[in-house]
């Protein structure tokens, strides 16, 4: 099913007005949908819903899709990111039916008389063109998942602080059913699901897998949100999970009429801080199958240099890449470049790998990380980074691959530096710890 030229023109004529009122559309759309289908709150990140980032991301994707209806290849990366995220959240085709109803209704409210029956039909067709592409891709991902297609219970077997201040913590997780775990591609993530006391809905968060694949367990690394407020912590123990879900943490949440969803998180960092403060060895969590389009394929051995650039907890998805490459028999050049406010997570492990592998180069920087994990690039950091020699950045190698993970400002600055020095955009991969997709700011 494709749009005719006339239908594409009808859709494109309405895009400027829809884009102008995008904020209103996203807010009304989600609020109406969640009012009538409150069960969908179980699929959304409450913080991203309250801040509006999730609604804006969906509206922006649909408008971008419609704008490129004759050149869908331009959106391949974005659509793959969405499909992977949806599979990690166990989104099903029936959910697209619900979204279609409320999205088109929101469009009609904004366009008014301009939303003629003909335009309405064109937009419905455009929506389902995108939806069918996503559900088709997601069905393939689910097949790749095999028997593990739903939530699976895990137990925390180890909890290790990665920094002296305890604000970055790694959790080793083992499957309660005792079955072997499937391998994953270094760089991918899992979705963690838990309930917050005072809410009837689950809270879902994605966390990068932070160690090389093992058949008996996974590891995630979590960063405390130090800007989440100074409210007293309630260290209440929780009991083993009931059949319907994982243990309830002691962190609180409150409802608000101003929030988009039915539940407004009490503070940012709600889930991450609860994991660090309240969850102990022996406690249970629920996870979905590893997913994600940000990864290094170590099954394709070659000697092309890779450059791993991160800030803070952004090192989490990159460390499995480094470890995986170091375990290969080939001598593949790797540069590990990391910026941190104080301690660098995994530093001892990274330096140990570097000592055993002369092809691994490391460089650690100190930089200021402001509240909310937004990096402030000082002139000194910029000077240090720009002065890195070719052995670290491999700027003279036309095939070198770059993987970047950290706060948005950090990734934008790093990306601009690489592009300015002749690195093709296709060789740079970014991982964004939020809804939507990362795009370089011009």
Helices and strands as residue ranges (DSSP letters): H 5-20, H 22-36, G 38-43, H 46-51, H 53-67, G 72-75, H 76-88, H 93-111, G 112-114, H 117-145, E 152-161, E 168-175, E 189-197, E 202-208, E 218-223, E 248-254, E 264-265, H 270-278, E 284-287, E 306-311, G 312-315, H 316-326, E 334-340, H 347-356, E 360-366, E 368-370, E 374-376, H 379-386, H 390-393, E 401-405, H 408-420, G 425-427, E 428-431
